[in-house]
């Protein structure tokens, strides 16, 4: 799996421009007026990982298949979205289906591009979106709590657990705090996630800056980074304009372009790394003569569940995982060298897959 990230923000902050660049498509309109994106646009993008090419070269794989992630471009929210202003209800529902929120924040001055609030203030923009999401969560829980209370009074064990979580979330939301601040025990996580609260989703702030600030950011993005640190979120700096220019270049010309403007890598790479860190995702590899392939799992995933990402039968019939760490695979020139050096391991059902593991699963049909 990869992950599904909903791109949100006020109108005219560069969301659709960034989406077009990230997915290298023109599926989402980028126009200088609110609600130019009427339906959520969905795009899959390959996750760049230089390790995959090295593994493929050693194994002489005929094909390289990177893992992928999905971006959903959700139309611009505005003040009052939680009450249906603009196209609010529709888009709030789209956000619920995502694993994380990439909140694009305008951190640039440009008199030719209007701002829906009439001024450039990234923190105020963040608070506008956050408030609408909190109000939507508050409304959702208050509509459900009476029915949950009734079930709990009737002795329903699951309803009692759910009521406790709802009550804790409501306390925070009524104080103007997001639901992700609710302290959730591991055994409560599944029930909490089933509440589908918008403000419980991890947040990645994407600071859209002018071209000159694409590397180090600017005063606006520094304020956003400070906000992110306070709430244990993540912030990255990107110039959507530069990303859109890179996206249309042939691969061999992209490196020259980046060198010319003093950037070490595209902003996409930073967004992906930040997203992976935010969602605690890691990558493992399967390598052979037919293909070298990357797979994404959640940190802490054990062998059978990692195998299940490839096919459910692999998880059901899991016997063991033949394992070589990425560094050993490369240093020892493949599986044969790893075996000779004693770096080839057989791992069982309790093995926690590590980032970069090269795996071959044995399973019973």
N, C-alpha and C positions, 0 to 999 in steps of 0.2 A: 504494500500500500504506500501511497504518498500521503498527502494530506490535502484537505479542501479548505481553501482560505478565501473568505469573503472580503473583497475590497470595498471599504465604505469611506464616507467622508461627505462634507458639504459639497454642493454643486461648485464646479469650476476650480477645484483644487488640483486637478490633474489625474483623477482616477482612471478615466477611460484612456487617456494618453499613455499612462503607465501600463494599463492592461494590454493595450495594443502592442506596446513594446515587449512586454514580458512574454506574450504568447505569439508574437511576430505575426499577428493577423490584423485585419482591419474590421473585425467583427463588431467592435464597440465604437460607436461614433464618439468623436471628441469635438465638441462644439462649445462655443462660448455662451451657453445659456442653460438654465436649469432643466432637468428631466429630459436631456437628449438621449439618455439610455432608458428605454421604456421597459425592456425585458432584461433580466439578468443574463449577461453573456458569460459563457463558460468556456474556458480554454485550458488544455493540458500543455504543460511545458516540461521538457526533459530536464532532469536535475544534473547539472555539470559536476563531474567527479573524475579528476585526473587519474585516480587509482584504477578505474575501470579499464582505461586504455592500456595501462601498464600490465594489468593482468591478462588482457586479451593478447597483447604482444607476446608474452611469455608462453601462453597456451596455444598461440596461433589460432585463435578463435575466428571463425568465418564471419561472425556478426557480433556487434556490440549493442546491447539493449540497456539503456539507463533506466533508472526508476523515474517516475513522473509525479508531478504534483498538479493540482487543479486550482485555478484561480476563477473566482466568480466575481464579475464586475456588477456591483449592485448600485442602482441609480442613486443620485445624491439625496441624502436625507436633509430635511430642513427642520427648523423649530416647529413643533406641533406634529411631527411625524407619528408620535405615539397615539395621537388622537385622529390620525388619518389625514393630516395635512399633506399636501403634495400627493405623493403616491405611497405614503407611509406604511399602511398596513401590509401591502403586498411585499414591500422590500424587507420589512421586519421579519416576515415569514421566511424569506429567502436566507436571511442571516442565520436563523435557527438551524438550518441544515448544514452549516459550515463548522469545521473543527476549530478554527481560529478566526480572528478578525484582524485584517490588515487595514489600519486606520490611516488613510493618506491625509496629511496635514499640509496646508499651504504655508510654505516658509520662504516665499519670494515676493518681491514687489514687481508689479507690471500694470501700468495704468491702462493698457489695452485689454486686460482681462478683468472683468468685473468680479467683485466679491459679494456673495449673497448677503453678507452682514454689513457691507460698506466699509470695512477696515481689515487690515492684516493683523490678526491676533491669534496665533496658533493655539494658545492655551484656552482662549474663549471658544474657539472652534471645537476643541476636544471636549470641553464641558457641555457644549450644545448637543453634540452627538451622544455623549455619555448620559446626559439628562434624559434624552428621548428614549434611550435604551432602558434606563432605570425605570422610567415611567411605564414603559411597555411591560417590563417584568412585574412591576407592582400591580398593574391592572390584571395581568395574567394570574398571579397568585391570589389576589383578593377575590377573583371570580371562582377560584377552585377551592379555597380554604374551607368554606362552609360544608361542602360535600365531603371533604376529607375528614373534617371534625366529626361529622355524623358517622362515618365508617369507623373512625377510631373509637368513638363512644360505644359502638356495637361490638368492640373487641377485636377488630381486624388488626392483626399484628403489623402488616405491611403499611396500613394507613397510619398507625401510630408512629412508625419510623418516618414516614413521609411528612406527617404533621410537624414533627420536631424539626425537620429540615426546613420546611416552609416557614415555620415560626421564626427560626433563626435568620432566614433570608429576609423576611419581611421587616424585622427589626433594623437591619442594615439599610435596606432600601428606603424605609421611612426616614432614616437619618441622612439620606442623600449619598449613600455609599453603595458601590457595586457588589453584586452577589459573589464575585470571585474572592471577596474577603471573608466569606463564611469559612470557619474552620471545619473541615470535613475529614473524618477518619477514613482510612482505607476501606473499611468494610461498608462505609456509607456512600462511597464514590458513585457506584452504579445507580443507586436510588436518586442521588443528587443530580447526576447527569440527565436522568429521565425527566427532570423538571423542565429541561430545555430553556434555561434562563439565558438571555442574551448577554447580560453583564457577568455571567460566570465563565464566559469564553476567554481564553488567553488573548491578549492584545499585543500586536506588533505595530508600533507607530512608524509610518514611512514618511519621513520629512522630505517633501518635494521642494528642492532648492533651485536657485538659478545655476546656470552652467559653471560660473566661476567658483561656486562653493561646493561643487559635486564631490570633492575629495574630503575636505575637512568640515564642511557644514558652515553655518553662519550663526549670528546671534539668535535668530528665531529657532533654529534647530537645537541650539544649546538649551533653550528653555524647555523644549519638548523632551530632550534627553534627561533633564533634571526631573521633569514630571514622571518620566518612565521609571527612573531610579526610585522615586518615592513610592510608587505603587507596584514595584517588582514586575514591571513590564519590560519590553525591549524596544529600542528605537534605532533606526538606521537612516542614513542620509542617501538620497537618490535624486538625480536630476531626470525627471521624466522626459524632458526634451532631449537630453543626451541619449537616454535609453532608446527613444524612438528613432534617433539617427543611427545608432548602432544596429538596431534590429533589421534595417533594410540593407545593410552591407553584407557582401559575401563573407564567409567565415574567415578567409585568409586576409581580408582587409580590416577586420575588426581590431586585431592586435595593433596594427599601424595607427589606426584612429585613436585607440586608447593611449598609446604612447605619445601621440601628438598633443593630446590634451592633459597628459600627466596623470592618468588613472591606471592603477594596477590591474583592475578587472571591471567587468560590467556591474552595475548596481544590482542586477538580478542575482548574482552570486551572493551578495551581502544579504539580500532579502531571504534567499533560501536558507542560508546558514542561520540567520536569526530565527527564522520560522522553525527550523529543525530543533534549535536549542530551546525555543519557547515550548514546543510540544514534546520535548524529550524523545526525539526520534534518532535512530541510528540506522546504518546501512550494512547489510551483509551481501556477499557475492556468491554466485554459482558460476563456475568456470569450466569450459571444456572446448573441444575442437569445433563444435557447432556454434556455440555462443558464449559470450561473457555477459553476465546480467547482474544488475543491482536490484536489491529488494529493500524496502524500508519497513522497519518495525519500531515499536515503542521500546525505549530503554527499559531493561529488566525482563524482556520477553524470553521465555524458556524455549528450548529446542523444538518440542512438538508444535507449539503455537507459531514459531518462526517458519516451520515447514508448512504449516497450514496456510500461510500467505501465498505459497505457490499453488497448492491444491489441498482441499479438505481431506482427501484420501491420505495425503502425506502425514497429516496430523493424527488421523484416526489410527493408522498403522505404524506410527513412528517406532523405530527400533533404536537407532542411534544416529549421530551426526559425525561424519568424518570431517575433522576441523583443522585448518591451518590459519594462523594469524596472518593478516595481510603483509606485515613487515617481513615475516619469515618466508612467505611465498615468494616475495620479490627478491629478497637477499639470497635465497637458496635456489632461485630459478625454477620454481614450480613445485608440484606435488612430489615428484620423485626425489628431488633434492631435500625437501622437507622431511620425507620419510627417512632418508639416510642420516640426516642430522638429528633425528629423534624429535622433530617439531610437528609431526603428524599425530593428531590425537583422536581418540574415539570418545565422544561425549554422549551421555545419556539424557533421560527425560528431565532431569533437574538442572541441566546446564543452562546458564544465562548467556545468551548470544552477545558477543562483544562487537562493537563497531569495527568494521573492516574484516571480520571473519570470512574466510573462504570455506564454504560448506558443501558437502555432498550428503544427502539424506538417504538412509537405508530405511525401508518401511515394508511392512507385510501387506500383501494385496488382500 
